[in-house]
Amino acid sequence: MTHTTTEPLQKALTINLDKRVYGSIAEIGGGQETARWFFRAGGAAGTIAKSMSAYDMTFSDAIYGHAPRYVCRERLHSMLDHEFQLILERLNSARGQNTCFFVFANTVATRSYTYKADGHGWLGIRFQTVPGEAPSQIDMHVNLHGQQGVQDQETLGIIGLNLIYAATKLHDDPDAIITSLLDNVFPQLAEIDMIDFSGPAFARVDNRLMALRLVEKGLSSAALFHPDGHLVSVADSLWKKAVLVERSRFRPPTLFTMNLLDCAREAFLRDAQLQADDLLVLSEITLNNLSDGQDIDTTDYLHRADLLCALGMNVLISNYGEYYRLAQYLFRYTTQPIALAMGALSLRELFDEKYYEHLPGGILESFGRLFKHDLSIYISPAIDKGSILGLKDIQVARNLRHLFEHLRENRNLRPLDSINHDYLNIYSHEVLDKIKHHAVDWQQMVPTQVAQLIEQRNLFH
């Protein structure tokens, strides 16, 4: 379906004039603007059974129950549960045969006099597409980048309206829903890092694919999902967590890529004096790797995601080609230590100045951003021209040697000598080639779970 952007007042009026759509709007915190669009458009009595806000925490707890965090998905769900139950109790017998009920809710913290950080919030809608049917639901997490509270408020109002319109008018086309969510919103002011579809209207929707759509269409910089396949908020998942990231194509995951991550994890826990529960380990795939400059092969993406999930990994999909941009993104959500894991050849490439020609400050600007918060990089040995190349053996351009030694002496670059050297000759592209040509020895180069899934599903042929 070709998407056509519709102005906010037109969207609100279209909903107001639809006699089958009727429901409630409940907003907590900074998001007090969604209902206003329906009243401004006129005819809101045909759509809104109740509009309410509960700004005070005591009032909010009295209505929805106590919550340890007010801006969280659990609070959103308690709001949707409470308000949808009220709609059914009070209105189902009177008009349930001819009405598709909905409840929209949000809980948000915007930039304010006391809250100086970027805002964020949870928005959701529970709705019927046919009168009397079990409801469907869309949850999403939004990051707000307005420099003033009023910017965040106006942005939230439009996104909330867009979500209600998308659910009631576009529910049969999830791609159209994704595209429409930031209609009439400046992309610099908001991004959606998580969306989850559930219920009968979305029985065939793969939420992992929707996560990719968010990043692909520029609605989000990254999307994160857990080993069980469920999408999760990056902000919630990184909250108070140290983070270890390995970037790879994972096509497929090999014994080397997984051993590298395991060894880096043990070293990072030891060096940063972390408990295992305080660390979030991420397997990251960038859109550059997914698309290679061409249209994204979503089937291939899902294959790789399945393989990583089988290994119990959290998977981050990002549009960050440069490591410094990835680091900046992660540090937005946590104040705890962050580390990267890579091979010696990748580190040598990191010191290639051609990748930083677009920056006014060149490689110095890039590294200033990358290591601003004392980030660490764990370096695995690699095979280079038949010899083992470790951190101490890496040669960089003459003008960068002092920079290299500075980072090594300050332990921003750390050798990872515990890696299994038997795995250093395993390369994903060679394994992939063996799979495609039906070689018999590739199974020995990947974890057992990966080999089983590739054979069972006939992947990568």
N, C-alpha and C positions, 0 to 999 in steps of 0.2 A: 504494500500500500504506500502510495506517495504521501508524504506528510506535508500538510499545509499549516503554517503557524497561524493561530487564531488569537486575536487580541483578548486580554483578560476579561473586559466587560462583556464581550461577545460570548466567551465561554460561560461566564456566570449567568448571563441571560438565557442562553440555550438550556442550561440545567434548570433554571427557575421555571421555564415554560414547559418542561417535561413533566407531565402530571403523574407519571409512574415513579419518579425518583423523589424520595422523601427521607429525611434523616436528621441527625444531630451533629453539631460541631463542638468539640471540647478542646481547649488550648491551655497549656500550662507554661509559665515562664515568659520568655521573650516572644513567643509566637502567638500574638493576639490579633493577627491581621487577616486570617483566611476568611472568616465569616463576613468581614466588612465588604468584600467584593460582591457578595450576593445581595447585600442590602443596597449597595451603590447601584447595582444593575437594575434594581426594581423587580417586584414580583417575588421577593424572597419568601413570602408566606407560603408559596407553593412548593418550596423546597425544604425549608428549615423548620423542624419541629422544635428545636431548642438550640440555642447558642450559649456557651458558658465559658468562663475562664476561672481558673483557681490559682491565683498567683501566690498566695500565702501557703507555706508548707503545711501548717496545721490544718487549714481548710482542705488542702489537697489530700492529706492523710485521712481525714475524716470521710472523704468521699471514696477514695480509691485504695485505702489501706496504706500502711507505712512502707516506705522504700528507703533503703540505705543510700541510694543515689536517685536523684529526681530526673536527671537526664539519662535515661537508660531504656533499653528495649523492654525490660520487665515492667517498668512504669507505663510504657506505651500500651502493652498488652492488658494491664489491669484497667486502663482507661477504656480500651475498646471492649473488653469483656463487660464492664459495668454499664456502659452507655448502650451497647447493643441489646443487652438483656432488658434495659428499661424500655427501649423502643418496642420490643416484642411484647412485654407485659402490658404496656399502655395503649398500643396502637394496633397490634396484630389482629385482634378480633374485629376491630372497626373497619380496617382498610387493608388488611394483609393480603386479601385475594387479588387486589388490583395494584399493589404497590411494591416496588423494589426498595427495601429499606437500606440505608447506609449509615455508618458512623465514621466520621473523620476525627482523628485526635493527633495532637503533637505535644511534645515536651522538649523545651529548647532553652539553651543558654546563649544569649547574644552578647556582643561586646557592649559594655556599659561603663559607668563611672567606677564601679568596683571590680568588674570582670574585664581585664585589659587584654586577655588572649582572644584569638579567633573564636567565634562562636560555633556551636554545633547543636544538632538536635535529631530527635527521632520523630518521624511522621508516619502515619499509617491510616489505612481505610479498610473497614470491613463492610462488605456490600453484597447484595443479591443481584443477579442478572435476570432472574425470573422470580415473580412473586411466590413466596412460600418455600423457595429452595434453600438448601444449606448455604451459608455465606462463603464467599471467597475473601481473600485478604492480600493486601500489599503493604509490606513494611519497608521503610528505607531510612538510611542515615545520611544526614546532610552536613557538610562542613561549610562554614560561612566565613568569608574573607573581607567583609565590609570593615572600613576603618571607623565607622560610627554605628551606634546602635540602630539608628533609624534606617540605615542601609540594610542591615540584617533583617529588620522587621519587615520592610517592604519586600525584600527578596523572599522571605518566608511566606508572606501572604500570597505571592504569585505561585510559588512552588506548591503550596497547599491547594490552591485552586486548580493548578495543573493536574495534581494527583487525583482530585475528585472528578475532574472532567475525563481524565484518562481511564479511570476505573469504570465510570458510568457509560462512556461513549466509545472507548477503544479497547475494551477488555478482550475482544476476539483477536487482537493483533498485538502481542507483547512487544514486538519491535517498535511499533508505533507508540506504545506507551513509553518506552525508553526514550525515544526521540523527542516526545512532547513534554517531558518533565521540566526541562529548562527553557521552554518557550518564554520569550519576553524577559529573560533573566540574563544580565551580563555574565558571561562565563567566568570573568575574573572574580565574581562575588560569591560563587557557590559551586560546589561539586558534590556528587553523590557517590559515596564510596561503598555503599552496600544497598542491595535491593533484594527482596525475597517475595516470591509469588506463591500462594497456596490456595487450596480450595478447588471446587469443581470447575470454575472458569479457567483454571490454569493446570489442569490435570496433565497436560502434555508439555508443560514448560520445564526446561532444564535450567535451573537457577545458575549453574556454572556458566552456561552459555550466556545468560543475561549479564553475568559479571563481566564477561569479555565484551559484550556490547557496550557496557558503560564506559570502558576504557577506550574501546575502538572509536566510539562516537564523540569522545572528548568530554563526556559528562563527569569523568573521574580520572584521577591520575593513577589510581591503582585499585585493585579489588582483591579481597582475601577470602579464601574458603578453607575450612577445616577438613581433616581426613574423611569425615563422614559425608562430605560433599556439600554441607550447608554453608551458605555465605554468611560472613560475620563482619561486623564493623571493624575497620582498621583501628579506629580510635579506641574502641572498647578493648580490643585484643592486645594492644600495645600499652595500655594504661598500667603504669608502674612496672613494666617488664623490661628487662634487658633483651637485646635482639641480636641474633646471629643469622646472617644471610649468605646463602650460596647462590650465585647466578650461574645458570647453565641452560643449554637447550633442552636437556633431559630427554633426548630423542635417540635412544631411550635412556633412562637412568642406568648407570653402570656401577660396577663394584668400586671403581675409582671415585666417581662423584659422590657416592654414599659414604665411602670410607673417609674421604676428605671432610665431609660434613661431620661425621662422628668424631674424628680426631680434633677438629676445630672446636667442637662442642666441649669436649673434655678439657682442652687447654683453656678455653674461655671461662668455663666454670671455675677452674683452678686459679687462673690469673686475676680474675675480677672478684674472686671469693664470693661466688654466687651459689645459691641453692638451685637445684634443678627446676623447681616450681617457679622460680623467678625469671626463667629464661624462655623466650619464644624463639624457636628455630624455624626459619622460612626457606623454602625452595622458591626462588624467584625466576620467572620467565618474563622477558620483556616483549613488547609488541614488535620490536625490531626482529627478534628471533622468530616470532610467530609468523610474521608476514613476509620477511625478506624482501620488502618493497613491493609485494604483490598483495592481492586480496587474501584475507586471512582464511586459512583452511580450518574451519571450526571442528571438523571431524578429527583432524590431527591434533588440535588443541585438547579435545576431550580425551583422546587416547592418552596423551601425556599426563593429563590431570588424573586420570584413573590409575595410571601406573604409580604416580607419586602418592596418591591416596592409599593404595595398597601397601605402601611402605610406611604409612602412618604420618605422612608429612603434611604440614601446612603449606599452602601454595599461594604465592603472591603474584598477581598479574599486573605489570606496571607498564607505563609508556615512557619510562626513563632510560634513555640510552646511556647517559653518563652516570658514573658512580656517585659523583658529588651531588647530583640532583636526587638520586635515590636516598642518600644519607640525609640530605636536608628534609626530605619528606618524612623519613622515619623519626628524626629528632623533633618533628612537629608534635609527635604524640607521646613521647617518653623522655624523661630526664635521666634514665638509666643508661648504662654503657651499651654501645653498639659495636659489633664486629662484623667484618666480611671475611669470607674464606675463598681463596683462589689459588691457582697454580702459578709457578714461577714465570711461565710464559705469558700469562695474563697480566702479571705485575709489570713485566717488561713492556708490554703494550700500553699499560697505564701511563708509563713515562714517555710515551711518544707525543711530542708537542703538536703534531698535525691534528690531533683530536680536539685541540683547544684554541684553534685559530679564530673561532667565532667569539671568544671571550676577550674583552678589552685587556684584561690582565693575564691572558694566556694560561699556561699551566700553573703559575703561582696563584692565580685567582681560583682555579679549579681546586687545587690542593688546600688552599685556605678554607674553602667551603667544606671540603671533604673531611678534613681533620680538625675543624673548628671546635668540636666537642670531644676531642681526645679519642677519636675513633681508632680502632685497631684493625689491622689486616693480617690474617694468618696465611702464611705462604707455604704451600706444599712444594716439594721438589718436583721436577719435571724432566723428561727425557728430551735432550736437545742435541741433535747431530750425534746420536749414539752415546752421549755422556749424560750423567745425572747433573742437573743444574739446580742448585739450591739458592736460598736468599743471598748467601755470601758470595755466590758466583755471578750474580746478575750484573751486567755491564749496562750503564746508561750513558747518554750523551755527556761529553765532557762538562758542558755548562750546567748539568743537572746533578753532578756527582755529589756536591756538597749538600744539596737538598735531599738526595737519597740517603746519605750518611746521617743527616740530621734526623730523618724519620726513623731510621734503623736504631740509632743510639737512644732515641726517646721512646723506643718500643711501640711506635705506631705501626711498624712493620715487624712481624714476629715469625721466626721460622717454625715450621710444623714438621718436625723430624719423625714424629710417630707414625706417619703414613706408611701403609704397607707397600714397599717398593715393588712387589710383584704386580701391583695394579697400575704402575706408571705407564705401561705400554698399552693400556686400554683407552681407546678413544671412541667417543659416541658415534662419530661419522663412520668409522670403520665397522663398528657393530651394526649400524644401520645398513651398511652396504652388504654385510654378510647375511643379514635377515632377508634383504631383497633378493639375494642370489641363492638363497636356500643352503647356505653353508651349514656345516654340522657342529661347529665349535663355538658359535656365538653365545649359547646358553651358559657357558662357563665364564662369561664376561659381565653378566648382569646378576642381580639378586634373584633368588629362586622364585619369589612372588612375581617379579617382573617377567621372567622367562615363561612362567605358567600362563600369565594373562596374555602375553603376546601370542603364544601358541593357541590358547583357547579361542581367542577372538580374531586370530589371523591378522594381526596388526602390522603396519608398516610395509606391506607387500605392494 
